[in-house]
Every structure is written in structure tokens, then in C-alpha cells.
């Protein structure tokens, strides 16, 4: 299958809309609606759970169940404290980076709608005159929404517990670099949806049930995957997430590995990745001339792979990652070709599973 035809005009329109929509951890429902609407023509039915994980199912009556998975949530902030002068202090909802916050615009999500604000910061002329310059820390960053009192802030509908996201939207740099906040990991949800589309358009009938899973709450500890795997009880799980492009400044390759955007999908080596399934993916990549990289993740992958692998008495699991620059910032960047290759690798791996009618070695 040629990668040239994978992403069409409809795919790109969906990607832009999906990335631009806010889906902070715990508040993923609007993004899930966009995702499910796109996926509807390509699946037989849907499953949703109490906390909002969404699953498109192909061949739901089949006894053998294969999951392909990404996660839907993005990092964000919570309103934690409103001063008498109308300034807002925050706490994290996921791994939000305090160092990038100063001077960023934000959306505060309220029942009255979006309230705009900015992470204010003192001018360079005024900092450090006491001999020690204050740095950005969780205790020093604050949001200003143009109000002069706490009562003004509350009149806008802002209260402790409101979630806060960045508005930075999708763009393409130099023709083939996708840039946006929340590529980690709504790009995963996009890629698994494209796999479902390709299966439908190429008239592929699988001998197993395929569960296209868009989990919630990964950014706070893999919680959505923990819940939905108990619901599905899969036999196999192929998870996709992002990993670091380690060619950028200030990353130590001796610690993080040698991975580069544009060099292909990254296949993980870790205790949670089942050896037979991982090698099937490697063999599939080699047979289809799909470029790939390897990454040793040590004790855990830090992704939903860990939640699936150790559930239900053990699920044969593997991780295919997308190399990404500037993780947990508003300018996360991936290579279009890598996106296409991850889609192709998952698709071809499913066809290899289709050709193998003896699934016994994936079972306990």
C-alpha cells in the first residue's frame, strides 16, 4: 500500500478540526463526539463508558478481540485560587509545563462559555532588581482575565475547578511538519481512525473483532485505559502514542535513546510489550519496507500499553510510537510521513493477524 494516498482531503479536515478542539483530561466529550462522527461510516457499532472512553467496533460478535488504541485527552490547568485583585493561580491537570506559561493566552472553560485570559508576567525591566530574579514556577505563574476584583472574575463564571486550555491551533510548517498543541495524543486517535477507514475502503474483512479505542485520562495515570480494558477484555492490544525526538537541543541520547522525527515509527522494547506481538510488528515493517526505529523504555512504557498489558490476567500488548518534538508544549511537532507510516504499520499488522488463524500463542 502506497503511503502517498493515505491522508486525503477529508482526513486532513478531520485532523484539523479534531486537534483544534479542546479536550482536557476529564473533559474529553466534545472531542470524542468529533472522533466518533468521523469514525461512524467505518465501524459496526460503538461502546462508551462512564468516564468517556469511546470505542468503535468492527465485527463485534467475534470471540477473539484486538484493540488498536490512542488517547484523547490533553494536558491543561485547573483554577485553584482567585486573589482579591482578580488574579488566578493554577494547579496542573496532567503534565503541564510551568516554564512555557508566561505570556501565553488561555481559554478558561465555564458554564457560561469560554473566558479569555493570559498568563501574565512582570516586565524584564522590573525583575531581579533585588539581586535575585524570580523564575516561573507553579507558585508564581498566574492568569489575568482583565478583572480588577475577585467578584468580577466570579461574575464571568470562573470558579475554583474550572479547567484551562491553550488556544494554539493546527498549522503545517515547511509542507510536511504538523504543529499544534495536543498532538500528544490526539494524533493517535486520528491514526487509528484512519486505519479503520482504510480497512473499510479496501474491503478488508477481519476474522476477529477490532476495537478502535480512544481512551480518556491517560495524562493523569492511564486511567481511561485501565477502565476500558476491563470492559472489552481484549486478547491483543496495539497501542500508539508519542515519544521524544531526541535530536533537539538539551536532550541526552544516552538517556532518552536516539530517535528522530522523519525516520519512521518507533517500536518499543519493554517488559509490557509481548515479544511475539512485537516481533510480528517488526517483521511486518520489514516485509512492507516501512522504516522504523527501536526504543528501549526500561521498566515501563509510560503509556496505555502498561494498562492493557497487565489487565485481565495479561493481554498481549505492543507499542508503536510517533516521534514528536517539544512534548507538552503548544508547538508539538511531528512529520507527516511518520504519521502515514504509523497508520500503514498498524494496518499491515492487522492484515498479518488476519492471515494467522491460530491465535493461541496470544492467549494465556
C-alpha positions in Angstrom: 0.0 0.0 0.0 1.5 3.3 -1.0 1.7 6.0 1.7 1.1 8.7 -0.9 -2.7 8.1 -0.8 -3.2 7.6 2.9 -4.2 11.1 4.0 -6.8 12.6 1.8 -8.7 15.9 1.9 -11.3 14.6 4.3 -8.7 13.1 6.6 -6.9 16.4 6.9 -10.1 18.4 7.5 -10.9 15.9 10.3 -7.4 16.2 11.7 -7.5 20.0 11.9 -10.9 20.1 13.5 -10.0 17.4 16.0 -6.7 18.9 17.0 -8.2 22.4 17.4 -11.0 21.3 19.7 -10.2 21.4 23.4 -10.3 18.0 25.2 -8.6 18.5 28.5 -8.3 15.5 30.8 -11.7 14.8 32.4 -13.5 16.9 29.8 -12.9 14.9 26.6 -16.6 14.6 25.5 -16.6 17.2 22.7 -13.5 15.8 21.1 -15.0 12.3 21.4 -18.1 13.4 19.5 -15.9 14.7 16.7 -13.9 11.5 16.6 -17.0 9.2 16.7 -18.8 11.2 14.0 -15.8 10.7 11.7 -15.5 7.0 12.5 -19.1 6.2 12.1 -19.0 5.1 8.5 -16.2 2.7 9.1 -17.4 0.7 12.1 -20.3 -1.5 13.0 -21.1 -0.1 16.5 -19.7 2.0 19.4 -19.0 1.4 23.0 -18.7 4.3 25.5 -18.1 4.1 29.2 -18.9 6.2 32.3 -15.8 8.5 32.0 -16.0 8.9 28.3 -13.6 6.5 26.6 -15.0 5.8 23.1 -14.6 2.6 21.1 -15.6 1.9 17.5 -16.1 -1.8 16.9 -15.8 -3.8 13.8 -17.1 -7.4 13.8 -18.4 -7.2 17.5 -19.6 -10.8 17.7 -16.2 -12.3 17.1 -14.8 -14.1 20.2 -11.2 -13.0 19.6 -10.7 -9.3 20.3 -7.9 -7.0 19.0 -7.6 -3.4 20.3 -5.8 -0.6 18.5 -5.6 2.4 20.8 -4.7 6.1 21.3 -5.7 8.5 24.0 -8.0 11.5 23.6 -7.0 13.9 26.4 -4.7 16.9 26.5 -2.8 18.4 29.4 -4.4 21.5 31.0 -4.7 23.6 34.2 -7.3 24.0 36.9 -8.3 27.3 38.6 -7.0 26.8 42.1 -7.1 30.2 43.8 -8.6 33.6 42.9 -7.0 36.6 44.6 -8.9 39.7 45.9 -7.3 41.6 43.0 -8.8 39.2 40.4 -5.7 37.2 39.5 -6.0 33.4 39.1 -3.5 30.9 40.4 -3.5 27.4 38.9 -2.6 23.7 39.5 -1.8 21.1 36.9 -4.3 18.7 35.2 -1.7 16.4 33.7 1.9 17.3 33.0 1.5 21.0 32.0 4.8 22.8 31.8 5.0 25.9 34.0 8.1 27.2 32.2 6.2 27.9 28.9 3.2 29.5 30.6 4.2 33.2 31.0 2.7 35.4 28.2 0.6 32.5 26.9 -3.1 33.2 26.0 -5.6 30.8 27.6 -9.2 29.7 27.5 -11.0 29.2 30.8 -13.9 26.8 30.4 -17.0 27.8 32.3 -20.7 27.1 32.2 -21.2 30.5 30.6 -18.7 29.6 27.8 -15.0 30.4 27.2 -13.5 33.2 29.2 -10.3 34.5 27.7 -7.2 35.3 29.7 -3.4 35.5 29.7 -0.6 34.1 31.8 0.8 37.5 32.9 4.5 38.0 33.7 6.4 41.0 35.1 8.4 43.0 32.5 12.1 42.2 32.2 13.0 45.7 33.5 11.4 45.0 36.9 12.7 41.5 37.6 15.8 40.8 39.6 16.4 44.3 41.0 16.7 42.8 44.4 19.6 40.7 43.2 17.6 37.5 42.6 15.3 37.1 39.6 12.1 35.2 40.2 11.6 32.3 37.9 8.5 30.7 36.5 7.2 28.1 39.0 3.8 26.7 39.7 3.6 29.1 42.7 4.5 32.2 40.6 2.6 31.9 37.4 -0.9 33.5 37.3 -3.7 34.2 34.9 -5.1 37.7 34.3 -8.5 37.8 32.6 -8.8 41.6 32.7 -10.7 41.8 36.0 -9.7 44.0 38.9 -11.5 42.1 41.7 -12.4 38.5 42.7 -16.1 39.4 42.3 -15.5 40.4 38.6 -13.8 37.1 37.9 -16.7 35.2 39.5 -19.2 37.2 37.6 -17.7 35.8 34.4 -18.5 32.3 35.6 -14.9 31.5 36.7 -14.6 29.5 39.9 -12.2 27.1 41.5 -12.1 23.9 39.5 -12.7 25.5 36.0 -10.3 23.8 33.5 -8.0 25.9 31.4 -6.5 25.1 28.0 -4.3 26.9 25.4 -6.0 28.0 22.2 -3.0 27.3 19.9 -4.2 25.7 16.7 -3.1 23.4 13.9 -0.7 24.5 11.2 1.7 22.9 8.8 5.4 24.1 8.7 7.5 23.5 5.6 4.9 21.4 3.8 5.1 18.3 5.9 5.5 19.2 9.7 2.3 19.1 11.6 2.3 21.6 14.6 -0.3 22.0 17.3 -0.9 21.6 21.0 -2.3 18.2 22.0 -0.7 16.2 19.2 0.1 14.1 22.2 -2.0 12.2 21.7 -5.0 13.1 19.6 -2.8 12.2 16.7 -3.0 8.7 18.0 -6.8 8.9 17.9 -6.5 10.2 14.3 -4.2 7.5 13.2 -6.3 4.6 14.5 -9.4 6.2 12.9 -7.5 6.3 9.6 -6.7 2.6 10.0 -10.5 1.9 10.3 -11.1 4.0 7.2 -8.5 2.1 5.1 -10.0 -1.3 6.2 -13.4 -0.2 5.0 -12.3 1.4 1.8 -10.1 -1.6 0.9 -13.0 -4.0 1.7 -11.0 -5.9 4.3 -12.9 -8.4 6.4 -11.2 -9.4 9.6 -11.7 -12.8 11.3 -11.5 -11.1 14.7 -13.3 -8.2 16.5 -11.4 -5.0 16.1 -11.9 -2.4 18.8 -10.7 1.1 17.9 -10.2 2.6 21.3 -9.9 6.3 22.1 -9.2 6.3 25.8 -9.6 9.2 28.3 -7.4 10.3 31.2 -4.1 9.0 30.1 -2.3 12.1 31.1 -3.1 11.5 34.8 -2.0 7.9 35.0 -3.5 5.7 32.2 -6.9 5.8 33.9 -9.2 5.5 30.9 -7.3 2.5 29.5 -7.5 0.8 32.9 -11.2 1.1 32.8 -12.0 0.3 29.2 -9.7 -2.8 29.1 -11.8 -4.3 31.8 -14.9 -3.7 29.7 -13.6 -5.1 26.4 -11.3 -7.9 27.8 -9.2 -8.0 24.7 -6.8 -10.7 23.6 -4.3 -8.3 21.8 -3.7 -4.6 22.2 -1.6 -2.4 19.8 -1.2 1.0 21.4 0.0 4.1 19.7 1.3 7.2 21.5 4.2 9.7 21.0 7.8 9.6 22.0 10.6 12.2 22.1 12.6 13.2 19.0 15.9 13.2 20.8 17.8 15.2 18.1 16.7 18.5 19.5 18.8 20.5 22.0 19.1 19.7 25.7 18.1 16.0 25.3 20.6 13.4 26.2 20.6 10.5 23.8 22.4 8.3 26.3 19.3 8.5 28.5 16.5 9.0 26.0 17.7 7.0 23.1 18.5 8.0 19.5 15.1 8.8 17.8 14.4 11.3 15.0 11.3 12.7 13.5 11.0 11.6 9.9 12.8 8.3 10.4 9.7 6.3 10.9 7.5 4.8 13.7 9.2 3.8 16.9 8.7 0.2 18.1 9.0 -0.1 21.9 11.0 -2.7 23.9 9.8 -3.1 27.4 8.5 -5.8 29.8 5.0 -4.7 28.9 5.5 -5.4 25.2 4.8 -9.0 24.4 7.7 -10.5 22.5 5.7 -12.4 19.8 3.5 -9.5 19.0 6.3 -7.0 18.9 8.3 -9.2 16.6 5.3 -9.6 14.4 5.2 -5.8 14.1 8.9 -5.7 13.3 8.6 -8.4 10.7 5.6 -6.6 9.2 7.6 -3.4 8.9 10.5 -5.1 7.2 8.3 -7.0 4.8 6.4 -3.9 3.7 9.6 -1.7 3.7 8.2 0.6 6.3 11.0 2.5 8.0 11.1 2.1 11.8 13.1 2.8 14.9 13.6 1.0 18.1 13.3 2.4 21.6 14.1 0.6 24.9 11.8 2.1 27.6 13.1 0.4 30.7 10.7 -0.8 33.4 7.5 0.8 32.0 6.5 2.4 28.7 4.6 5.3 30.5 1.8 4.8 28.0 -1.6 3.0 28.0 0.4 -0.1 26.9 1.1 -0.7 30.5 -2.6 -0.6 31.5 -3.6 -3.0 28.8 -0.7 -5.4 29.2 -1.3 -6.1 32.9 -5.1 -6.2 32.8 -7.4 -9.2 32.7 -4.6 -11.7 33.7 -2.4 -10.4 30.9 -3.0 -9.1 27.4 -0.5 -9.4 24.6 0.4 -5.8 24.0 2.7 -3.7 21.9 3.5 0.0 21.5 4.1 1.9 18.2 5.1 5.5 18.9 5.2 8.6 16.8 8.4 10.7 17.2 7.5 14.2 18.4 9.3 17.4 19.2 8.5 19.7 22.1 6.2 17.4 24.1 3.8 19.1 26.4 4.2 22.5 24.8 1.8 24.3 22.5 4.1 23.7 19.5 4.3 19.9 19.4 5.6 18.8 16.1 5.5 15.6 14.1 6.4 14.6 10.5 3.6 13.9 8.1 5.5 10.9 6.7 5.8 9.3 10.2 2.0 9.7 10.7 1.4 7.9 7.4 3.9 5.2 8.3 2.3 4.5 11.7 -1.1 4.2 10.0 0.4 1.8 7.4 2.2 -0.3 10.0 -0.9 -0.8 12.2 -3.0 -1.6 9.1 -0.5 -4.1 7.7 0.0 -5.7 11.2 -3.8 -6.3 11.4 -3.7 -8.0 8.0 -0.9 -10.2 9.3 -3.1 -11.1 12.2 -5.9 -11.8 9.7 -3.6 -14.2 7.8 -2.8 -16.1 11.0 -5.8 -18.0 12.0 -4.2 -19.6 15.1 -4.3 -17.0 17.9 -3.4 -19.5 20.6 0.0 -18.0 21.2 -1.5 -14.7 22.2 -3.6 -16.4 24.9 -2.6 -17.5 28.4 
